Amino acid sequence: MQWKTSLAVICLSLSPALASADPSVGDRLFTLTGSGSSDTDFDNNTAAVSFDIGQFYTESVLLGLRQSAGFSDSEAGSSWSGASRVFADYHFDAGQWQPFLGANIGGIYGDDTDETFFAGPEGGVKYYVKPKTFITAQVEYQVFFDSAGDADDNFDDGAWAYSAGIGFNF
């Protein structure tokens, strides 16, 4: 019976540290995501990787840089593309779950890619599996433009970008 009491005391004393998933002011963030696809004959293949680096300027506000790189190989040839953007996200504290909303702006470039700017809203959720380690899923709506006047005209012709991965606060 005494060991049960001891175990309960240990669990209760550790539970605040284990349950705390809140980022702290000054915490830095690194996130790595990836994706890929192939047709049934593996004649047309794509792969992409993306990483985020950022810093929490408050317990809720994260500012950072996101870099993406993609490669495609098809019967028509192969090409690469990249996208660089800055982002700002506001996190809602829900314990281990950290939903967020934000915005980003940057540029896209590469082979067979119209080099242009893009901006748009983004949102997602982080689930902290450990106090400083999380899995994440995110969606962005990207509006492409060459000048500020183009952004409003091109809003309906944007693209959705999805990602899932793992991240760390340090």
ZIZISUL-V972040 format. One record per residue. N is the residue number from 1. OMEGA is omega as a letter, one per 30 degrees, with the letter a starting at -180 (* if undefined). BURIAL is b if it has 16 or more other ideal C-beta (glycine too) atoms within 10 Angstrom, else e. Layout:
<<N & OMEGA & BURIAL> <N & OMEGA & BURIAL>>
This chain:
<<1 & a & e> <2 & l & e> <3 & l & e> <4 & l & e> <5 & l & e> <6 & l & e> <7 & l & e> <8 & l & e> <9 & l & e> <10 & l & e> <11 & l & e> <12 & l & e> <13 & l & e> <14 & a & e> <15 & l & e> <16 & l & e> <17 & a & e> <18 & a & e> <19 & a & e> <20 & l & e> <21 & a & b> <22 & l & b> <23 & l & b> <24 & l & e> <25 & a & e> <26 & l & e> <27 & l & b> <28 & a & e> <29 & l & b> <30 & l & e> <31 & l & b> <32 & l & e> <33 & l & b> <34 & l & e> <35 & l & b> <36 & l & e> <37 & l & e> <38 & l & e> <39 & a & e> <40 & l & e> <41 & a & e> <42 & l & e> <43 & a & e> <44 & a & e> <45 & l & e> <46 & l & b> <47 & l & e> <48 & l & b> <49 & a & b> <50 & l & b> <51 & l & b> <52 & l & b> <53 & a & e> <54 & l & b> <55 & l & e> <56 & l & b> <57 & l & e> <58 & l & e> <59 & a & e> <60 & a & b> <61 & l & b> <62 & l & b> <63 & a & e> <64 & l & b> <65 & l & e> <66 & l & b> <67 & l & e> <68 & l & b> <69 & a & e> <70 & l & b> <71 & l & b> <72 & l & b> <73 & a & b> <74 & l & e> <75 & l & e> <76 & a & e> <77 & a & e> <78 & l & e> <79 & l & e> <80 & l & e> <81 & l & b> <82 & l & b> <83 & l & b> <84 & a & e> <85 & l & b> <86 & a & e> <87 & l & b> <88 & a & b> <89 & l & b> <90 & a & e> <91 & l & b> <92 & a & e> <93 & l & e> <94 & a & e> <95 & l & e> <96 & l & b> <97 & l & e> <98 & l & b> <99 & l & e> <100 & l & b> <101 & a & e> <102 & a & b> <103 & l & b> <104 & l & b> <105 & a & e> <106 & a & b> <107 & l & e> <108 & a & b> <109 & l & e> <110 & l & b> <111 & l & e> <112 & a & e> <113 & l & e> <114 & a & e> <115 & a & e> <116 & l & e> <117 & l & b> <118 & l & b> <119 & l & b> <120 & l & b> <121 & l & e> <122 & l & b> <123 & l & b> <124 & a & b> <125 & l & b> <126 & l & b> <127 & a & b> <128 & l & b> <129 & l & e> <130 & a & e> <131 & a & e> <132 & a & b> <133 & a & e> <134 & l & b> <135 & a & e> <136 & l & b> <137 & a & e> <138 & l & b> <139 & l & e> <140 & l & b> <141 & a & b> <142 & l & b> <143 & a & b> <144 & a & b> <145 & l & b> <146 & l & e> <147 & a & e> <148 & l & e> <149 & l & e> <150 & a & e> <151 & a & b> <152 & a & e> <153 & a & e> <154 & a & b> <155 & a & e> <156 & a & e> <157 & a & e> <158 & a & b> <159 & l & e> <160 & l & e> <161 & a & b> <162 & l & e> <163 & l & b> <164 & a & e> <165 & a & b> <166 & a & e> <167 & a & b> <168 & l & e> <169 & l & b> <170 & * & e>>
